[in-house]
Amino acid sequence: MAVTADIAATYRGPGRVIQRLLSMGEREDRALAFVMAACVLVFIAQLPRLSREAHLTGQELNMLLGGTLLAWVMIAPLLLYVVAAISHAIAKLLGGKGSWYGARVALFWALLASTPLLLLHGLVAGMVGRGPALDTVGLVWVAVFSWFWVGGLLQAEKP
């Protein structure tokens, strides 16, 4: 299935998509591709907000872009690996029977599948700015990301 079709299917049931992804076998290159694609899309989602911030404050846009690129494409994937490891360790303590790879895929896929909402959040931040619209979109993203991650992690940690 195409990644875009899997993303749409995740909104209907994250557990089924994670189960199918895990049934394809453990391939770390796939997990790395998910996290890198998600982080690049998160960076892209930041562009309207950064442009607005540079215009309103007079800051240099290239400096803002460089810092954000470094944070999202170089540092965030490493931190996400750590978060996935911690979530798997907690799941193990609670009786989970999954693998480290399954925990990584659950987290990375949740971030990738929720990026359409992050792109919307970036547009609202760039076009409207701070306010209730931005807060609402952010809250919806957090809820959807959490649903995807918890649903995927529960599926990945099943015996």
DAJOTA-V195385 format. One record per run of one state. SS is the DSSP state (@ for helix, = for strand, . for the rest). FROM is the first residue (numbers start at 0). LEN is the number of residues. If there is no record, write none. Layout:
# DAJOTA-V195385
SS;FROM;LEN
SS;FROM;LEN
This chain:
# DAJOTA-V195385
.;0;2
@;2;8
.;10;3
@;13;10
.;23;4
@;27;30
.;57;3
@;60;33
.;93;6
@;99;14
.;113;1
@;114;13
.;127;4
@;131;25
.;156;3
